[in-house]
């Protein structure tokens, strides 16, 4: 009897082989599309788009794929049969409300489909599907934020949808656009809006400063006054093309950057999409461009440096208990002097506003005059005529109006004539500008109840608010 006895035994077929045998024919038909009609020689994006349209309604597979799939630019063509089955089975469950974690590249392929409006009725439905997928899938993989935040914005522009769809999604970007637009048109906006824009674009948040909490309105007033002065200078913020705070820039733009995307708009189309005064897109001859206001970033950006310098100088001027280290970033050389001037002007306005208001009952004036006249007649005593110093200063003029009296001396008078009218003035030996400024302010205090001059590092400067009154007093 032979040693070897032959009998029936089961043929063991690997699971992978069984899965291949069960591959639906739709996959093979999809692959053949790549070689039909010249698609084989087209780019991957065109092939992907044609295959995606062919498979748009396919939901006839149910296969659990245990592996992973990775490509830098994933497409159907890059998948083997098992990976294709795994992807479309996952997509079917997703469409029926079952969101599962999967290979990151499967998630990207699904996003690519929505960018092409595959599986949705129209562009707006595609936006909401993409938004829902992003919000749901980011709990599995937050790296999707890097792509989908940008793609959602591009989607709105590409398909010309209402920008309000992005509210709540790209609030930070939209807010930057809003702030930049306010600064570019600062003369049309309130102090509150300009300050909010400056603080919003700054990495140094002055509204979180301890000094700001005690002097919020003062900080806002000085900040906006300094900015308005700087912004009005030629070559700076008055020119939309560029400034010390940022600049408008136009450049070529790639829609859906890093995505596998086949352009659906024909090259002969033209389009313009405006997010704001400082952010817009244009489509011409098959190419996109973007014009946007770019702020300089980092701790040394001019806006941040300006706000920190203002905070530092105001603390010093107000003798605030908590000092601040000065900003080291570059600003125009006269910025500290400008800030000091605006602080002095603000303080002068506050002192003037604090003075008690005198209200006169006009109805009683006639009675007062009558009583004064009677008293004057009773007390008339001949006296030697007196001439005030102010009258002496005005003696060479033909002015007949009453001139307010003052006791400004000759040297001080010469300095005031120099500042008011540009007349020559030589500083006498043995005295300084600081001494003369103090002397003038003291002598004229009764007339103005305030300082009329500022000593700015050895240079006398007039307080703007009092120039007209001084010209009527000093001839």
Beta strands, then each sheet from edge to edge (+ up, - down):
strand 1: 246-253
strand 2: 270-276
strand 3: 279-284
strand 4: 287-295
strand 5: 453-455
strand 6: 460-462
sheet 1: 1+ 4- 3+ 2-
sheet 2: 5+ 6-
end
